[in-house]
Structures are given as structure tokens and as C-alpha cells.
Amino acid sequence: MTPAKGNDPDRTPAGQAAPDAARGHVSSKFIRREAALTASDAKHAKISAQRFSLLRTRILREMRNRGWSRLAVVPVTPGAGGTFVAVNLALALARQPHTQVALIDLDLGSPGVAGQLGIPGCASVATALRAGGDLDALVSRVEEAPNLSVLAPERAEAGAAELLQDEALAKAMRRLHDSHPAEIAVIDTAALLGEDAALAALPLADALLLVADGRRGTAADMAECERFLVGMPPVMGVVLNKSED
């Protein structure tokens, strides 16, 4: 994504609307519910927020140092909690006052970001591509997190892996990358060891963050991941999700 310019106003040619003017706004039930839980159980909320704040700080520093802007959050196995991590990391990044964040659901065969955030999902990516490839029209701003914009399909796409490998999608993602004023894009993907949809999405990212199941994951799973990730973008780390520690 094009790095944001702090608090500078958008500069658009005369006679043209700023990109945000065309975007819808959505309200997140998840954020409102978390705010209510914070009020009733401040200690638990603080611990959870601290964990994602630490992850955010590490991710943001490394990506800025390397000039990266697109991070794929990749669950190792189905059910590892990749969408949970992607959503909470994006929210933690968006709490930085001058950091514009985009959260993009590319688990097109089983999208979960809209459901996790509790927002209305957007229309079909495949339909947008057939209509000319403008993904910007699918992006919404989250009212409770002003620095966060979301592209979250409502329904599963047929032939998700093939769609993710389509050059039309790659071009549309590049156009979105060039036009959207976000410093960091967090991309939610399918499970790496589930089907080939995740592998198809990974080349669209600059770096990867793996999410492993802390209760049911195995060393064999991680070894298999290493084999699949040869030639892919670099791995920034592994989040051990669902762990008791």
C-alpha cells in the first residue's frame, strides 16, 4: 500500500473526489463487544491487548525497516485461528494514531473476516474483476476504528485457488495497493496445509506471519510448512495460538 502521509490532507486533482469519498462505512459488532468486555473485565482485556500490541510493534518496526507493506497472516492448519490473529493485529496496528491499515480477506473459499468483525461483507471479488477489476469499490471504513479499512467478502467464491492465481486479481491488487492510502495491509489467507488456496495467495504479500495451533499442532506440520514455503516471501515469525502459556 502507498505509505500514508501522517495527518496531511488528501491531495487529489481538481474535479476528482478523494478515494475515501466512494467508500462505505460499516460498524463493527466485534469492536463494540470488546469495548464492553473491557469495561467489565479490564484485567483480561489488558493482557490480550498487550499481546497484540507487542506483536504490532515488532511487525511494524520490521516492515518499515525493510520497506514492506503487505503482510499475509497464514494459519498452518485449518482451525488454527488465523482470522482471529489477522483481525486483532490489524486493530492493534490501526490504534497507532498515524498508521493507516487495510485488512484484506483473501481466504476466498471460506472468508471469515466479516463474520469475525461483525460487519456486513462486501460483494464478490470475481464479479468485481469481471466488471473491470476495481476492488476499491469493495473497501469499507470501520467506524469504530477510523484508521482501518476492510475488504471482506460476504460469501465464498467458487474456484478460489484459480481466482487467486488469476493475473487479473494480481493487477487489481496492485491498483488497490497504489490507490489506497494505507501503510500496512494485513492479508488473511486460507490454511497452508489445507488446500492450495493459501499457496496461491502468498505471492501477493511481501512477508508472512504463520499462525500455529498451540494445542493440536505438531512438529511434522511445521516441517511440512518449510517445504511449501521454499521460494515464497520471508516468514517474519510464528504465532502460537490457543496456547495456555
C-alpha positions as CSV (number, residue, x, y, z in Angstrom):
1,M,0.0,0.0,0.0
2,T,1.1,3.6,-0.6
3,P,2.6,4.9,2.7
4,A,0.2,7.3,4.5
5,K,1.4,10.9,4.9
6,G,0.6,11.4,8.6
7,N,-2.1,14.0,9.1
8,D,-1.6,15.6,5.7
9,P,-4.9,16.1,3.8
10,D,-5.5,14.0,0.7
11,R,-4.2,15.7,-2.4
12,T,-6.4,14.8,-5.4
13,P,-6.6,16.5,-8.8
14,A,-9.1,19.3,-9.2
15,G,-12.6,17.9,-10.1
16,Q,-11.9,14.5,-8.7
17,A,-13.3,13.1,-5.4
18,A,-10.8,11.7,-2.9
19,P,-10.8,7.9,-2.9
20,D,-12.4,7.7,0.6
21,A,-15.5,9.5,-0.6
22,A,-16.5,6.5,-2.7
23,R,-16.1,4.0,0.2
24,G,-18.9,2.9,2.5
25,H,-18.7,2.9,6.3
26,V,-19.5,-0.1,8.4
27,S,-20.0,-0.6,12.2
28,S,-18.2,-3.5,13.9
29,K,-20.2,-5.5,16.5
30,F,-16.9,-7.2,17.5
31,I,-15.2,-3.9,18.4
32,R,-18.3,-2.8,20.4
33,R,-18.4,-6.1,22.2
34,E,-14.7,-6.0,23.1
35,A,-15.2,-2.4,24.4
36,A,-18.0,-3.7,26.7
37,L,-15.8,-6.6,27.9
38,T,-13.0,-4.2,28.7
39,A,-15.4,-2.3,30.9
40,S,-16.4,-5.4,32.7
41,D,-13.1,-7.3,32.8
42,A,-10.3,-4.8,32.4
43,K,-7.5,-7.2,33.5
44,H,-8.3,-9.8,30.9
45,A,-8.7,-7.1,28.2
46,K,-5.4,-5.6,29.2
47,I,-3.5,-8.9,28.8
48,S,-5.0,-9.6,25.4
49,A,-4.3,-6.0,24.2
50,Q,-0.7,-6.2,25.4
51,R,0.0,-9.4,23.5
52,F,-1.2,-7.9,20.2
53,S,0.5,-4.6,20.9
54,L,3.8,-6.4,21.3
55,L,3.3,-8.2,18.1
56,R,2.2,-5.0,16.4
57,T,5.4,-3.2,17.5
58,R,7.7,-5.9,16.2
59,I,5.8,-6.3,12.9
60,L,5.6,-2.5,12.3
61,R,9.3,-1.9,13.0
62,E,10.5,-4.7,10.8
63,M,8.2,-3.9,7.9
64,R,9.1,-0.2,8.0
65,N,12.8,-1.0,8.1
66,R,12.5,-3.3,5.1
67,G,10.1,-1.2,3.1
68,W,7.4,-3.8,3.1
69,S,3.7,-3.0,3.2
70,R,1.8,-6.3,2.7
71,L,1.7,-9.0,5.5
72,A,-0.1,-12.3,4.9
73,V,-1.3,-13.9,8.1
74,V,-1.2,-17.7,7.3
75,P,-2.7,-20.4,9.5
76,V,-0.6,-23.6,9.4
77,T,-3.7,-25.8,9.7
78,P,-7.4,-25.3,9.4
79,G,-8.8,-24.0,12.7
80,A,-5.5,-22.6,13.9
81,G,-7.1,-19.1,14.3
82,G,-5.5,-17.2,11.5
83,T,-8.5,-14.9,11.0
84,F,-8.6,-14.1,14.8
85,V,-5.0,-13.1,14.7
86,A,-5.3,-11.1,11.5
87,V,-8.3,-9.1,12.8
88,N,-6.7,-8.4,16.2
89,L,-3.3,-7.5,14.7
90,A,-5.0,-5.1,12.2
91,L,-6.9,-3.5,15.0
92,A,-3.7,-3.1,17.1
93,L,-1.9,-1.6,14.1
94,A,-4.9,0.8,13.5
95,R,-4.7,2.1,17.1
96,Q,-1.4,3.8,16.1
97,P,-2.6,7.4,15.6
98,H,-0.9,7.9,12.2
99,T,-0.9,4.4,10.8
100,Q,-3.5,3.6,8.1
101,V,-4.2,-0.1,7.9
102,A,-6.1,-2.2,5.3
103,L,-7.4,-5.7,6.3
104,I,-8.0,-7.9,3.2
105,D,-9.7,-11.3,3.3
106,L,-8.1,-13.5,0.7
107,D,-9.4,-16.7,2.1
108,L,-11.8,-16.5,-0.7
109,G,-13.0,-20.1,-0.4
110,S,-14.1,-19.6,3.2
111,P,-14.0,-15.9,4.1
112,G,-14.2,-15.1,7.8
113,V,-13.1,-11.5,8.4
114,A,-16.6,-10.0,8.0
115,G,-18.0,-12.5,10.5
116,Q,-15.1,-12.0,13.0
117,L,-15.5,-8.3,12.9
118,G,-19.3,-8.4,12.9
119,I,-19.7,-6.2,9.8
120,P,-21.6,-6.6,6.5
121,G,-19.4,-8.4,3.9
122,C,-18.8,-6.9,0.5
123,A,-19.8,-8.2,-2.9
124,S,-17.9,-10.9,-4.9
125,V,-14.3,-10.3,-5.9
126,A,-14.8,-12.4,-9.0
127,T,-17.8,-10.2,-10.0
128,A,-15.7,-7.1,-9.5
129,L,-13.0,-8.4,-11.7
130,R,-15.4,-9.3,-14.4
131,A,-16.8,-5.7,-14.2
132,G,-13.4,-4.2,-14.8
133,G,-11.2,-5.1,-11.9
134,D,-11.9,-2.3,-9.5
135,L,-11.5,-3.7,-6.0
136,D,-11.6,-0.2,-4.4
137,A,-15.4,-0.2,-4.6
138,L,-15.4,-3.3,-2.2
139,V,-13.4,-1.5,0.5
140,S,-15.2,-0.1,3.6
141,R,-14.1,2.1,6.5
142,V,-14.8,0.8,10.1
143,E,-16.5,3.4,12.1
144,E,-15.1,2.3,15.5
145,A,-11.5,2.2,14.1
146,P,-11.1,5.2,11.8
147,N,-7.6,4.1,10.7
148,L,-8.8,0.7,9.5
149,S,-10.4,-0.1,6.1
150,V,-11.6,-3.6,5.2
151,L,-12.1,-5.7,2.1
152,A,-14.1,-8.6,3.4
153,P,-16.2,-10.7,1.0
154,E,-19.6,-11.9,2.4
155,R,-19.7,-15.2,0.6
156,A,-17.3,-17.9,-0.6
157,E,-16.0,-17.7,-4.2
158,A,-16.2,-20.7,-6.5
159,G,-12.7,-21.8,-7.6
160,A,-10.9,-19.7,-5.0
161,A,-7.4,-21.0,-5.8
162,E,-7.8,-20.4,-9.5
163,L,-9.1,-16.9,-8.8
164,L,-6.1,-16.1,-6.6
165,Q,-3.7,-17.2,-9.4
166,D,-5.5,-15.1,-12.0
167,E,-3.4,-12.3,-13.3
168,A,-6.5,-10.1,-13.3
169,L,-6.6,-10.3,-9.5
170,A,-2.9,-9.6,-9.2
171,K,-3.3,-6.5,-11.3
172,A,-6.4,-5.4,-9.3
173,M,-4.4,-5.8,-6.1
174,R,-1.6,-3.7,-7.5
175,R,-4.1,-1.0,-8.4
176,L,-5.6,-1.1,-4.9
177,H,-2.1,-1.0,-3.5
178,D,-1.3,2.1,-5.5
179,S,-4.5,4.0,-4.8
180,H,-5.2,3.1,-1.1
181,P,-3.6,5.4,1.5
182,A,-2.6,2.6,3.9
183,E,0.9,1.9,5.2
184,I,0.2,-1.7,6.1
185,A,-2.1,-4.3,4.5
186,V,-2.9,-7.3,6.6
187,I,-4.0,-10.2,4.4
188,D,-5.9,-13.1,5.8
189,T,-5.4,-16.4,3.9
190,A,-6.5,-20.0,3.9
191,A,-4.7,-22.6,5.9
192,L,-1.3,-23.5,4.3
193,L,-1.7,-27.3,4.9
194,G,-5.4,-27.3,4.0
195,E,-5.6,-26.7,0.2
196,D,-3.7,-24.8,-2.5
197,A,-5.6,-21.5,-2.0
198,A,-3.1,-20.3,0.6
199,L,-0.1,-21.0,-1.7
200,A,-1.9,-19.1,-4.4
201,A,-2.3,-16.0,-2.2
202,L,1.2,-15.9,-0.7
203,P,3.0,-14.3,-3.7
204,L,0.7,-11.2,-3.3
205,A,2.4,-10.5,0.1
206,D,5.8,-9.0,1.0
207,A,6.2,-11.1,4.2
208,L,4.4,-13.9,6.1
209,L,3.3,-14.4,9.7
210,L,2.4,-18.0,10.4
211,V,-0.3,-19.0,13.0
212,A,0.1,-22.4,14.5
213,D,-2.4,-24.3,16.7
214,G,-0.8,-24.4,20.1
215,R,-2.9,-27.3,21.3
216,R,-3.0,-29.6,18.2
217,G,-0.2,-28.5,16.0
218,T,2.8,-30.8,15.5
219,A,6.4,-30.6,14.6
220,A,5.5,-32.5,11.4
221,D,3.2,-29.7,10.5
222,M,5.9,-27.1,10.7
223,A,8.3,-29.3,8.8
224,E,5.7,-29.6,6.0
225,C,5.3,-25.8,6.1
226,E,9.0,-25.3,5.4
227,R,8.8,-27.5,2.3
228,F,5.8,-25.5,1.0
229,L,7.4,-22.1,1.7
230,V,10.5,-22.5,-0.4
231,G,10.6,-19.6,-2.8
232,M,7.8,-17.8,-1.0
233,P,8.1,-14.4,0.8
234,P,10.1,-14.4,4.0
235,V,8.5,-15.6,7.3
236,M,8.6,-12.9,10.0
237,G,7.6,-15.3,12.8
238,V,5.2,-17.8,14.1
239,V,2.2,-17.0,16.5
240,L,1.4,-19.9,18.7
241,N,-2.4,-19.5,19.0
242,K,-4.7,-21.3,21.5
243,S,-1.8,-22.0,23.8
244,E,-2.3,-22.0,27.6
245,D,1.0,-20.0,28.1
